[in-house]
Amino acid sequence: MIYVDADACPVKAEVERVGTRHKLKMFVVSNGGIRPSTNPFIETVVVPDGPDVADMWIADRATKGDVVITGDIPLAARCIENGALVIKHNGEALTQANIGNVLATRDLMADMRAADPFRQGGGKPFSKADRARFLDGLERAVRAAARL
């Protein structure tokens, strides 16, 4: 199965394309605002409003052999702990080997942003290269999950 943390996810169409090709059940999870798909492999899950409710829904279900798509690092850590394969929207695989460093970097950056309230700007725009890396990463993750 594929679980998509769908709030602010720029690659839902790509997930649908790869998941459908592999005939995988996909759960697109959000707290609303997502148009349901007519694809029979996709189940749109709308969870109640609240902090991290969609994350908890995914983390409670994702297990060994599943693939999770998220940019949420704490959610990724929980899913990895459960044995799921996790990739970010840019195709970067999050694994047992790198999740500790990624969590530490996330916390450091949050502290730096909090220390400088005048800091401007955010991340770079999502590019075609990011989309291509994601498709490659998802394909690799789906094939790896099938071997588990």
N, C-alpha and C positions, 0 to 999 in steps of 0.2 A: 504494500500500500504506500501511497504518497500522501503526506500531510503538508498542507500549505498554510503557513501563518500569513493570511491574506491581507491584513491591514497594511497598506502602503507597499504591497508586493508588486514590483514592476514586471514580473515574469510569469504571470498566471497563464497567458496564452501559450507560452513555451512549455510549461508544465503539462498543460492539456495535450499538446501535440505529442510530447514524448510518452506521457502516460497512456494515451489512447493507442499509440503504436505498439506499446508493450502490453496492452489490455489490462492495465492496473487500475484498481479502485483508488480514487483520489478524493480527499476530503479538503475542501477549501473553507477554512475556518476564520470567522471574523465576528465582530459585534454589530454588523449591519453595513448597509451601503454597498454591498456586492450584488451585482446582477446574477441570479442563478443561471447556471448553464443548462442547456438541453442535452448535453452529452451524457449518455447513460452510465459512463464510468465515473462521473463527478457527482459528489454529494456536497451541496452547499450547507454548511453548518453555521447557524447564527446563534451566538452565545449571548447571555445577558450582558448589559453594560457593567463595567467594573474593571479595576486594574488587574491585568494579567489573566482574565477569565479565559480568553482564547488560548493563551499559552498553557494554562493548566489543563484545558481540555485536550490539547495535543499531547502534552507530557504524560498525561494519565493513560494514553492509548498507544503511543508509538513504542514499538519494541524491536527486537532483533529481526532483521530482514525488511524493515520499513525504511523509507527515505523521508526526511523532514526538510522542508525549504523554509528557512527563516534567517533574518538578520538580527534576531534577538539572541544575544549571547547567553544569558542565563537559561533561556529555553533550550538552546542548543546543548548546553552542559547537561541539563536534565535528560534530554533525549539520548545523548551519547551514553550517559550512565545506564540507561535502559537498553542499550545495545543497538539503537537506531543509527543509520548513517545520516549525516547532516551536511547540507551545503547552503552557503549564503547565496544571495541574489546575483552576485558577480561570479559564481561558479567555484569559489574557494571552499574546499572541503574542511570541515571542522571535525577533528578526530580526538581520540583520547590523548594522542601525543601532543597536540597543539592547543587544546581548549584552555589549559591552565594559563598559558602565556596570553591568549586572547582575552580571557577574563581579567587578568592583571592589567593589560593595556587599556581595556575598557574602563576599569576603575580609575586608572591614572588620568585618562583623558577627561573623565567626569570631574575629577578633582581640579584639573587645570581649568576647565570651563567655569566651575564654581568660583575659582579664585580670581578670575578676570571677567567681571560682568559686562565689560565693554567689548569683549571679543566678538568680532563680526564674522559672518560667513558660515558655511556648512560644508557638506561634502561636495564632491564633484558631480556633475550631471551623469546620469546613466547613459552609457554609450553603446553603439553597435558592437564594439569589441567586448564590452561587459556581457551583452546578451549572447554573443557567440561563445564566450568562456562559460557562461551559465549552461547553455545547451550541451556543451562538451562535458562539463562537470556532472550534470544531471544524468546524461547517458552513461557515464562511467559509474555513478552511484547506483543507478538502477541495475546495471549488469552485476555489480559487486553484491548488491542485496540479493539478487537471484541465486548467487552462489552460496549464500549463508544457510 
